[in-house]
Amino acid sequence: VQLQASGGGLVQAGDSLRLACAASGRTAAVDALGWFRQAPGKEREFLAAIRRRFETSYYSDSVRGRFAISSDNAKNTVYLQMNNLKPEDTANYYCAASTAYYSEITYYGRSSTYRNWGQGTLVTVSS
């Protein structure tokens, strides 16, 4: 599975931005898609995940209520709508795909759950 993230850019605090991640290849094997981010000097952070078959989503506490994940299975694309952006949201944003099934949805918050990763798209939020 190959992943191509897009939609990053430079925005001001309070703005909104929508990221997209297009999957190609063996997309039928994908159980879930997730978004992570990594700021300079910090560890990779889980943001949100969506399970394609059931369209159930899971969020980290840090972005719940402000970010929203959605998917268009016909287009094999997952989106991350980010609202009320803050300077601390500045990071490289990565999408990832998991082909493994877990009954416990919190497992999709782990980096190790995902086998395939996109190249990242940079989001910079100015104050």
Sequence and secondary structure as in RCSB ss.txt:
>XXXX:A:sequence
VQLQASGGGLVQAGDSLRLACAASGRTAAVDALGWFRQAPGKEREFLAAIRRRFETSYYSDSVRGRFAISSDNAK
NTVYLQMNNLKPEDTANYYCAASTAYYSEITYYGRSSTYRNWGQGTLVTVSS
>XXXX:A:secstr
 EEEEE  EEEETT  EEEEEEEESSGGG  EEEEEEE TTS  EEEEEEETTTTEEEE TTTBTTEEEEEETTT
TEEEEEE S  GGG EEEEEEEE S  SSGGGGGSGGG  EE   EEEEEE 
